[in-house]
Every structure is written in structure tokens, then in C-alpha cells.
């Protein structure tokens, strides 16, 4: 696959075994319409919430404060 066929994206998702909102920044292939192609192996066990163009700096996510409170108690 040629380098120009890859797009940097941020994927926001839940894993099936956790309610923690997760994210991943990586390069994925795109089809001729510009849509990102996620392999079945990558999607397995995940609920994809959003695919964002480029690297996104997520400062706060739902649940961050709950997890922080649990660690101090």
C-alpha cells in the first residue's frame, strides 16, 4: 500500500470489557471515497464511537474524574 493511501486518525472507542472511553492515534488505509478502513481484527471487541481526522488532543473524557476519585479513596 502506498503512503498516500494512509490517513492519520484518532479513533475513540470503548472496549467490550470496560466502560472506560479509550482512544488511539494511528495511520489507517482509506478507500477511494476517503473513508477510513478498519480491519475486522482491529474492530473486534470494540465499540467505535468516532473516527477523527488527524491527531486529537483529548484533555478530558467521561469517566476520568470517577477513575481519579477511585484511586485516591
Backbone as CSV, one residue per row, in Angstrom:
resi,resn,N_x,N_y,N_z,CA_x,CA_y,CA_z,C_x,C_y,C_z
1,UNK,0.842,-1.182,0.000,0.000,0.000,0.000,0.884,1.240,0.000
2,UNK,0.550,2.202,-0.820,1.334,3.426,-0.919,1.083,4.314,0.291
3,UNK,2.080,5.140,0.625,1.974,6.009,1.791,0.796,6.970,1.688
4,UNK,0.478,7.463,0.475,-0.611,8.421,0.338,-1.982,7.774,0.563
5,UNK,-2.039,6.442,0.630,-3.289,5.750,0.899,-3.592,5.654,2.394
6,UNK,-2.690,6.168,3.227,-2.874,6.117,4.674,-3.236,7.496,5.203
7,UNK,-4.122,7.514,6.184,-4.506,8.774,6.834,-4.291,8.643,8.333
8,UNK,-3.760,9.713,8.940,-3.626,9.718,10.389,-4.988,10.062,10.974
9,UNK,-5.447,9.229,11.901,-6.747,9.451,12.536,-6.647,9.167,14.024
10,UNK,-7.601,9.728,14.760,-7.789,9.390,16.161,-9.094,8.624,16.248
11,UNK,-9.039,7.434,16.809,-10.228,6.605,16.961,-10.615,6.605,18.432
12,UNK,-11.855,6.963,18.705,-12.394,6.973,20.061,-13.316,5.763,20.174
13,UNK,-13.109,4.960,21.221,-13.852,3.705,21.320,-13.967,3.221,22.758
14,UNK,-14.884,2.273,22.960,-14.991,1.513,24.195,-14.535,0.099,23.897
15,UNK,-13.880,-0.539,24.854,-13.558,-1.953,24.745,-14.714,-2.714,25.382
16,UNK,-15.023,-3.891,24.893,-16.194,-4.625,25.365,-16.123,-5.005,26.840
17,UNK,-14.927,-5.024,27.440,-14.785,-5.424,28.839,-14.650,-4.243,29.797
18,UNK,-14.857,-3.018,29.313,-14.653,-1.847,30.157,-15.555,-0.707,29.706
19,UNK,-15.945,0.122,30.650,-16.709,1.316,30.312,-15.815,2.541,30.156
20,UNK,-14.492,2.342,30.264,-13.565,3.451,30.098,-13.478,3.831,28.621
21,UNK,-13.625,5.122,28.348,-13.507,5.631,26.980,-12.029,5.681,26.612
22,UNK,-11.661,5.018,25.519,-10.272,4.914,25.088,-10.083,5.621,23.750
23,UNK,-8.825,5.880,23.395,-8.540,6.449,22.080,-7.184,5.962,21.583
24,UNK,-7.027,5.999,20.271,-5.810,5.561,19.622,-5.533,6.490,18.456
25,UNK,-4.300,6.959,18.338,-3.873,7.753,17.188,-2.975,6.859,16.346
26,UNK,-3.327,6.680,15.069,-2.550,5.814,14.198,-2.861,6.127,12.742
27,UNK,-2.179,5.438,11.856,-2.418,5.578,10.415,-3.206,4.374,9.931
28,UNK,-4.259,4.644,9.161,-5.110,3.597,8.615,-5.328,3.849,7.133
29,UNK,-5.568,2.782,6.374,-5.843,2.947,4.941,-7.197,3.608,4.716
30,UNK,-7.338,4.255,3.568,-8.604,4.869,3.182,-9.047,4.310,1.831
31,UNK,-10.361,4.314,1.600,-10.860,3.867,0.300,-10.877,5.046,-0.667
32,UNK,-11.347,4.833,-1.876,-11.324,5.883,-2.902,-12.204,7.074,-2.546
33,UNK,-13.164,6.891,-1.625,-14.029,7.989,-1.186,-13.473,8.727,0.028
34,UNK,-12.307,8.283,0.523,-11.679,8.938,1.661,-12.105,8.394,3.015
35,UNK,-12.933,7.342,3.024,-13.354,6.749,4.290,-12.266,5.836,4.824
36,UNK,-12.062,5.894,6.129,-11.049,5.073,6.784,-11.526,3.622,6.830
37,UNK,-10.612,2.710,6.538,-10.920,1.282,6.556,-10.306,0.673,7.811
38,UNK,-11.154,0.172,8.701,-10.692,-0.509,9.902,-10.865,-2.008,9.687
39,UNK,-9.825,-2.758,9.940,-9.903,-4.206,9.755,-10.844,-4.821,10.788
40,UNK,-11.355,-5.975,10.444,-12.221,-6.706,11.373,-11.449,-7.067,12.636
41,UNK,-10.174,-7.395,12.484,-9.340,-7.731,13.645,-9.224,-6.539,14.599
42,UNK,-9.081,-5.322,14.058,-8.988,-4.138,14.920,-10.325,-3.872,15.607
43,UNK,-11.418,-4.009,14.882,-12.744,-3.691,15.427,-13.248,-4.710,16.434
44,UNK,-12.707,-5.925,16.396,-13.194,-6.988,17.265,-13.087,-6.591,18.736
45,UNK,-14.197,-6.680,19.440,-14.225,-6.378,20.868,-14.315,-4.905,21.200
46,UNK,-14.518,-4.050,20.183,-14.585,-2.603,20.407,-15.901,-2.038,19.892
47,UNK,-16.378,-0.998,20.555,-17.481,-0.183,20.045,-16.880,1.147,19.628
48,UNK,-16.822,1.376,18.321,-16.214,2.599,17.800,-17.194,3.751,17.992
49,UNK,-16.755,4.801,18.657,-17.591,5.982,18.910,-17.381,7.020,17.811
50,UNK,-16.116,7.271,17.461,-15.820,8.294,16.451,-14.464,8.022,15.821
51,UNK,-14.332,8.440,14.560,-13.041,8.448,13.863,-12.812,9.899,13.457
52,UNK,-11.759,10.492,14.011,-11.463,11.905,13.788,-10.226,12.037,12.911
53,UNK,-10.225,13.010,12.034,-9.089,13.242,11.156,-7.925,13.813,11.949
54,UNK,-6.758,13.221,11.791,-5.551,13.733,12.430,-5.428,13.322,13.886
55,UNK,-4.430,13.926,14.536,-4.172,13.658,15.952,-4.991,14.627,16.791
56,UNK,-5.824,14.085,17.639,-6.681,14.886,18.512,-6.119,14.816,19.928
57,UNK,-5.991,15.962,20.579,-5.558,16.014,21.969,-6.802,15.998,22.852
58,UNK,-7.104,14.854,23.443,-8.267,14.724,24.316,-7.825,15.093,25.720
59,UNK,-8.347,16.201,26.219,-7.934,16.700,27.526,-8.704,16.035,28.666
60,UNK,-9.974,15.777,28.488,-10.808,15.120,29.483,-11.777,14.195,28.776
61,UNK,-12.029,13.041,29.391,-13.001,12.106,28.858,-14.009,11.786,29.950
62,UNK,-15.176,11.346,29.537,-16.165,10.901,30.501,-15.553,9.763,31.317
63,UNK,-15.699,9.833,32.604,-15.155,8.802,33.476,-13.792,9.125,34.049
64,UNK,-13.069,10.098,33.507,-11.744,10.428,34.031,-11.794,10.811,35.506
65,UNK,-12.764,11.607,35.873,-12.850,12.056,37.264,-13.263,10.914,38.190
66,UNK,-14.104,10.026,37.699,-14.525,8.881,38.517,-13.329,7.975,38.777
67,UNK,-12.520,7.709,37.751,-11.345,6.873,37.933,-10.346,7.521,38.884
68,UNK,-10.157,8.829,38.780,-9.225,9.546,39.655,-9.702,9.499,41.102
69,UNK,-11.000,9.640,41.314,-11.560,9.598,42.677,-11.375,8.208,43.278
70,UNK,-11.521,7.175,42.488,-11.367,5.805,42.977,-9.941,5.510,43.403
71,UNK,-8.951,6.131,42.768,-7.545,5.894,43.098,-7.127,6.602,44.381
72,UNK,-7.833,7.674,44.773,-7.455,8.402,45.971,-8.174,7.901,47.210
73,UNK,-9.224,7.140,47.018,-10.017,6.679,48.160,-9.392,5.493,48.840
